[in-house]
Amino acid sequence: MILEVAVLNVKLELNDTFISTFKQASAIISTMDGYIRHELQHCVENDNQYILLVWWETLEDHVVGFRTSPQYEEWKSLLHHYYDPFPTVEHYENVDLT
């Protein structure tokens, strides 16, 4: 399982509409192959900052399956204009501590 992590800095003037638009976009990502679940967390210290966490079965499910899909184009048109700067997306895997 892979965890996608993106820090989202939303433009101040667009912060009021971000959540409702993100809810629309959530319906898109949740239909993708390899998608497990996602969360959007709001930063306590910075009102226009969020963190997006998405769990995928494999890295390829995200970077190939989702990012090269028509659904990604819809996701992009809904959300990408909200961000400044554009988010860096990183992927993590669980560390076995046993």
Helices and strands as residue ranges (DSSP letters): E 2-9, G 12-14, H 15-29, E 35-42, E 49-56, H 59-60, I 61-66, H 70-79, G 80-82, E 89-93
